[in-house]
Amino acid sequence: MVMDSLMHAIEISAFGGPQVLRLVRRPRPQPREGEVLIRVSASGVNRPDVLQRRGAYPPPPGAPDLPGLEVAGVIDSGDVEAMEAAGLRIGQRVCALVAGGGYAEYCVAPVGQVLPVPSGCSDVEAAGLPETFFTVWSNVFDRGRLQAGETLLVHGGASGIGVTAIQMARAFGAQVIVTVGSRDKAQACLRLGAQHAILYREQDFVAEVQRWTAGRGADVILDMVAGPYVEREIGCLADDGRLVIIAVQGGVQAAFDAGQVLRRRLTITGSTLRPRSVAFKAAIARELRLRVWPLIEHGAIRPVVYQVLPAAQAAQAHALMEADTHVGKIILDWTAPLATAASGV
């Protein structure tokens, strides 16, 4: 195999801790009909990548086994007709949501899931946009139906999802309450536009939400915990409120008063984005490009990058995410020199 057909990538050598991530050479993927090949400059690191590394979140059928759900870089090649229909071109700086394969120098993406890098954004900043922005739009605005003047409660306000939800909700006229694990994270969320930050280790978020809303409750809750949180969230939803579950870090079993759901017309919903169809994700991409990308370009919403590490240090990036001290996104830089040895902690 000629060297030009190979690329560097980060693979999961076995399920386990961060040390199982290793730098390898893999065949460069080839785009099919309706796809583009992106020469990757930067890759976003997300919680699902950690779960996949542990063996708890396998890629959907047909997706690459390499981790990585979002990239930024330059279109190298692909379906020219599909690109032209989407207003894209070879050589253009783009970011993309992918079902896997993002931890690599080259990555294939469906044209519908590719967006131009917003003007004023670096590739590093753009690499942290797709996974969180697609997720927040789909769950907070589509499923949660958040409206101007309503109150959104975000658990994990300092996470990549959290800082995106804060800014998007504020940009569309909603009020935002967050739960966080430290005072530093609380201050960071308040600077981004949250009106109230709850220290969940010290304060009862149900009582705090009720107090801050004068007993009305939150209209929408974005929940990454589930488990025992669901019962408590029912207690701090406003009438006609919507609870949207996007992760189950607290467990999949939940007990709650179903009578409240009936009497107060509550909605409990949830979703996972990775296995959804290209058409579904493409529809979200169109909404983002039309309604959210201009807000980024005008500075009303800004990418929040916590730390950038060379791609060969993917293991250190995962260890940093698991330490849970970050505010915003952790990014892998593929333009940094690559070591030939495996990346270890």
C-alpha positions as CSV (number, residue, x, y, z in Angstrom):
1,M,0.0,0.0,0.0
2,V,1.5,3.4,-1.0
3,M,2.2,5.8,1.8
4,D,-0.1,8.5,0.2
5,S,-3.1,6.2,0.7
6,L,-2.4,6.0,4.5
7,M,-3.2,8.5,7.2
8,H,-2.6,8.8,10.9
9,A,-5.6,8.0,13.2
10,I,-6.3,7.3,16.8
11,E,-7.8,3.9,17.4
12,I,-9.2,2.1,20.4
13,S,-6.8,-0.9,20.8
14,A,-9.0,-2.5,23.5
15,F,-11.8,-1.4,25.8
16,G,-10.5,0.3,28.9
17,G,-8.9,3.5,30.2
18,P,-7.4,6.4,28.2
19,Q,-4.2,4.4,27.7
20,V,-5.9,2.1,25.2
21,L,-6.0,5.0,22.7
22,R,-3.1,4.7,20.3
23,L,-1.7,6.5,17.2
24,V,-1.7,4.2,14.2
25,R,-1.6,4.3,10.4
26,R,-4.9,3.4,8.6
27,P,-6.0,3.4,5.0
28,R,-7.4,6.8,4.0
29,P,-11.2,6.6,3.7
30,Q,-12.9,7.1,0.3
31,P,-16.0,9.2,-0.1
32,R,-19.0,7.6,-1.7
33,E,-22.0,9.2,-3.4
34,G,-23.4,12.1,-1.3
35,E,-20.2,12.3,0.7
36,V,-17.0,14.4,1.0
37,L,-13.6,13.7,2.2
38,I,-12.3,16.2,4.7
39,R,-8.6,16.8,5.4
40,V,-8.9,17.3,9.2
41,S,-7.3,20.1,11.1
42,A,-9.0,19.6,14.4
43,S,-11.3,17.1,16.1
44,G,-13.7,17.7,19.0
45,V,-13.6,15.4,22.0
46,N,-17.0,14.4,23.4
47,R,-18.4,12.2,26.2
48,P,-19.7,9.6,23.8
49,D,-16.0,9.1,22.7
50,V,-15.2,8.2,26.2
51,L,-18.1,5.8,26.4
52,Q,-17.1,4.1,23.1
53,R,-13.5,3.7,24.5
54,R,-14.9,1.9,27.5
55,G,-17.0,-0.4,25.4
56,A,-20.3,1.2,26.5
57,Y,-21.3,3.0,23.3
58,P,-20.6,1.1,20.0
59,P,-20.7,2.9,16.7
60,P,-23.9,2.4,14.7
61,P,-23.8,-0.2,11.9
62,G,-21.7,1.0,9.0
63,A,-19.9,3.7,10.9
64,P,-16.1,3.7,11.3
65,D,-14.7,2.0,14.4
66,L,-12.5,5.0,15.1
67,P,-13.8,7.4,17.7
68,G,-14.7,11.1,17.0
69,L,-18.0,12.7,16.2
70,E,-17.0,16.1,14.9
71,V,-14.2,17.6,12.8
72,A,-13.1,20.8,11.1
73,G,-10.8,21.1,8.1
74,V,-10.8,21.5,4.3
75,I,-12.9,19.5,1.7
76,D,-10.3,17.4,-0.1
77,S,-12.6,15.6,-2.6
78,G,-16.1,14.1,-2.9
79,D,-19.4,14.1,-4.7
80,V,-19.1,17.4,-6.6
81,E,-22.8,17.5,-7.7
82,A,-24.0,17.0,-4.1
83,M,-21.5,19.6,-2.9
84,E,-22.7,22.2,-5.5
85,A,-26.3,21.6,-4.5
86,A,-25.3,22.3,-0.8
87,G,-23.3,25.4,-1.7
88,L,-20.0,23.7,-0.8
89,R,-16.8,23.3,-2.9
90,I,-13.4,21.5,-2.8
91,G,-10.9,23.5,-0.8
92,Q,-13.5,25.1,1.4
93,R,-13.0,25.3,5.2
94,V,-15.8,23.3,6.8
95,C,-16.9,21.5,10.0
96,A,-19.0,18.4,10.1
97,L,-20.9,16.0,12.3
98,V,-20.0,12.4,11.7
99,A,-21.1,9.0,13.1
100,G,-17.4,8.1,13.8
101,G,-13.9,8.4,12.4
102,G,-13.3,11.9,13.5
103,Y,-10.0,11.1,15.3
104,A,-8.0,10.9,12.0
105,E,-6.2,13.1,9.5
106,Y,-8.9,12.4,6.9
107,C,-12.6,11.8,7.6
108,V,-15.6,11.1,5.4
109,A,-18.9,13.0,6.1
110,P,-22.3,13.1,4.4
111,V,-22.7,16.4,2.5
112,G,-25.8,17.2,4.4
113,Q,-23.9,17.2,7.7
114,V,-21.2,19.5,6.5
115,L,-21.3,23.2,7.3
116,P,-19.0,26.1,6.4
117,V,-16.7,27.3,9.2
118,P,-18.4,30.5,10.5
119,S,-16.5,33.6,9.5
120,G,-14.2,34.7,12.3
121,C,-13.8,31.1,13.7
122,S,-10.6,29.1,13.6
123,D,-10.6,25.4,12.7
124,V,-10.0,24.6,16.3
125,E,-13.1,26.6,17.4
126,A,-15.2,25.1,14.5
127,A,-14.2,21.5,15.5
128,G,-16.1,22.0,18.8
129,L,-19.4,23.2,17.1
130,P,-21.1,20.3,15.4
131,E,-21.8,17.7,18.1
132,T,-23.0,20.2,20.7
133,F,-24.9,22.5,18.4
134,F,-26.7,19.7,16.6
135,T,-27.6,18.2,19.9
136,V,-28.8,21.3,21.6
137,W,-30.9,22.5,18.6
138,S,-32.5,19.0,18.2
139,N,-33.3,18.6,21.9
140,V,-33.8,22.1,23.4
141,F,-35.5,23.7,20.4
142,D,-37.1,20.9,18.4
143,R,-38.1,18.4,21.1
144,G,-38.1,20.8,24.1
145,R,-39.8,23.6,22.1
146,L,-38.1,26.3,24.1
147,Q,-39.6,29.7,23.5
148,A,-38.5,33.3,24.2
149,G,-39.4,34.3,27.8
150,E,-39.3,30.7,29.1
151,T,-36.8,29.3,31.6
152,L,-34.4,26.5,30.7
153,L,-32.6,24.4,33.3
154,V,-29.4,22.8,32.1
155,H,-27.6,20.1,34.1
156,G,-23.8,20.1,33.5
157,G,-23.8,23.8,32.6
158,A,-20.0,23.9,32.1
159,S,-19.9,21.0,29.7
160,G,-19.6,21.4,25.9
161,I,-23.4,20.8,25.7
162,G,-24.0,23.1,28.6
163,V,-22.1,26.2,27.4
164,T,-23.8,25.8,24.0
165,A,-27.2,25.5,25.5
166,I,-26.7,28.6,27.7
167,Q,-25.7,30.8,24.8
168,M,-28.3,29.5,22.3
169,A,-31.1,29.8,24.8
170,R,-30.1,33.4,25.7
171,A,-29.7,34.3,22.1
172,F,-33.3,33.2,21.5
173,G,-34.7,35.1,24.5
174,A,-34.9,32.5,27.2
175,Q,-33.7,32.6,30.7
176,V,-31.2,30.0,31.8
177,I,-30.5,28.2,35.1
178,V,-27.6,25.7,35.3
179,T,-26.3,23.1,37.8
180,V,-22.5,22.9,38.2
181,G,-20.0,21.2,40.4
182,S,-17.8,24.2,41.5
183,R,-17.8,27.9,42.0
184,D,-15.4,28.4,39.2
185,K,-17.7,26.7,36.8
186,A,-20.6,28.7,38.2
187,Q,-18.8,31.9,37.4
188,A,-17.9,30.8,33.9
189,C,-21.6,29.9,33.2
190,L,-22.8,33.3,34.5
191,R,-20.3,35.1,32.3
192,L,-21.7,33.2,29.3
193,G,-25.2,34.4,30.1
194,A,-26.8,32.0,32.6
195,Q,-28.8,34.0,35.1
196,H,-28.5,31.5,38.0
197,A,-26.0,28.8,38.8
198,I,-26.7,26.0,41.3
199,L,-23.9,24.2,43.1
200,Y,-25.5,20.7,43.0
201,R,-23.2,19.3,45.7
202,E,-24.2,21.9,48.2
203,Q,-27.7,23.0,47.1
204,D,-31.0,21.3,46.3
205,F,-31.6,22.2,42.6
206,V,-35.3,21.6,43.0
207,A,-35.6,24.2,45.8
208,E,-33.3,26.6,44.0
209,V,-35.3,26.4,40.7
210,Q,-38.5,27.0,42.6
211,R,-37.1,29.8,44.6
212,W,-35.5,31.6,41.5
213,T,-38.7,31.2,39.5
214,A,-41.0,32.3,42.3
215,G,-42.6,28.8,42.4
216,R,-43.4,28.6,38.7
217,G,-40.6,26.1,37.8
218,A,-38.6,25.6,34.6
219,D,-40.3,25.3,31.3
220,V,-37.6,23.0,29.8
221,I,-35.0,20.8,31.5
222,L,-32.0,19.5,29.5
223,D,-31.0,16.4,31.5
224,M,-27.7,14.4,31.0
225,V,-28.1,12.5,34.3
226,A,-31.5,10.7,34.3
227,G,-31.8,8.0,37.0
228,P,-32.9,9.6,40.4
229,Y,-32.8,13.0,38.8
230,V,-36.0,12.4,36.9
231,E,-38.2,12.3,40.0
232,R,-36.7,15.6,41.3
233,E,-37.0,17.2,37.9
234,I,-40.7,16.5,37.8
235,G,-40.9,18.5,41.0
236,C,-39.3,21.6,39.5
237,L,-41.0,21.6,36.1
238,A,-43.6,24.3,35.4
239,D,-47.0,23.2,34.3
240,D,-46.8,22.1,30.6
241,G,-43.1,21.7,31.2
242,R,-40.8,19.5,29.0
243,L,-38.1,17.3,30.3
244,V,-35.6,16.2,27.6
245,I,-33.1,13.4,28.5
246,I,-30.0,13.2,26.4
247,A,-27.7,11.0,28.6
248,V,-28.1,8.6,31.5
249,Q,-25.0,9.2,33.6
250,G,-27.1,8.5,36.7
251,G,-28.6,5.3,35.4
252,V,-31.5,4.2,33.2
253,Q,-34.0,3.4,36.0
254,A,-36.2,6.2,37.2
255,A,-39.2,6.3,39.6
256,F,-41.5,9.3,39.6
257,D,-45.1,10.4,40.3
258,A,-46.9,9.7,37.1
259,G,-49.9,11.6,38.5
260,Q,-48.1,14.8,38.3
261,V,-47.3,14.2,34.6
262,L,-51.1,13.8,34.0
263,R,-52.4,16.6,36.2
264,R,-49.7,19.2,35.1
265,R,-49.5,18.1,31.4
266,L,-45.8,17.4,31.5
267,T,-43.8,15.9,28.7
268,I,-40.9,13.5,29.2
269,T,-38.9,12.9,26.1
270,G,-35.3,12.2,25.0
271,S,-33.1,11.3,22.1
272,T,-29.7,10.1,21.0
273,L,-28.4,11.7,17.8
274,R,-25.7,9.4,16.6
275,P,-27.9,6.6,15.1
276,R,-30.3,9.0,13.4
277,S,-30.5,9.2,9.6
278,V,-28.4,11.5,7.4
279,A,-31.7,13.2,6.3
280,F,-32.6,13.9,9.9
281,K,-29.2,15.4,10.7
282,A,-29.1,17.3,7.4
283,A,-32.4,19.0,8.4
284,I,-30.8,20.2,11.7
285,A,-27.7,21.4,9.7
286,R,-30.0,23.6,7.5
287,E,-31.6,25.1,10.6
288,L,-28.2,25.8,12.2
289,R,-26.9,27.4,9.0
290,L,-29.9,29.6,8.7
291,R,-30.6,30.6,12.3
292,V,-27.5,30.0,14.4
293,W,-24.4,30.4,12.2
294,P,-25.2,34.2,11.8
295,L,-25.3,34.5,15.6
296,I,-21.8,33.0,15.8
297,E,-20.6,35.3,13.0
298,H,-21.9,38.4,14.8
299,G,-20.5,37.3,18.1
300,A,-23.8,36.7,19.9
301,I,-22.7,33.1,20.4
302,R,-19.0,32.1,20.7
303,P,-17.2,28.8,20.7
304,V,-15.8,27.9,24.2
305,V,-12.5,26.0,23.9
306,Y,-11.0,24.8,27.2
307,Q,-7.9,23.1,26.0
308,V,-6.2,22.1,22.7
309,L,-3.9,19.1,22.7
310,P,-1.9,17.5,19.8
311,A,-3.9,14.7,18.3
312,A,-1.2,12.2,19.4
313,Q,-2.2,13.1,23.0
314,A,-5.8,11.8,22.6
315,A,-5.3,9.7,25.8
316,Q,-4.5,12.8,27.8
317,A,-7.5,14.5,26.3
318,H,-9.8,11.7,27.5
319,A,-8.2,11.8,31.0
320,L,-8.9,15.5,31.1
321,M,-12.5,15.0,30.2
322,E,-12.9,12.3,32.8
323,A,-11.4,14.6,35.4
324,D,-14.4,16.8,34.8
325,T,-12.7,20.1,35.5
326,H,-13.1,21.6,32.0
327,V,-15.4,24.4,30.9
328,G,-16.4,24.0,27.3
329,K,-14.7,21.9,24.6
330,I,-11.5,19.8,24.5
331,I,-10.0,19.7,21.0
332,L,-7.4,17.5,19.3
333,D,-5.1,19.4,16.9
334,W,-4.0,17.4,13.8
335,T,-1.7,20.2,12.6
336,A,0.7,19.6,15.5
337,P,3.6,17.3,15.0
338,L,2.6,13.6,15.4
339,A,4.8,11.3,17.4
340,T,5.3,7.8,16.0
341,A,4.7,6.1,19.3
342,A,1.3,5.4,20.8
343,S,-0.2,8.1,22.8
344,G,-0.3,7.3,26.5
345,V,-1.3,9.1,29.7
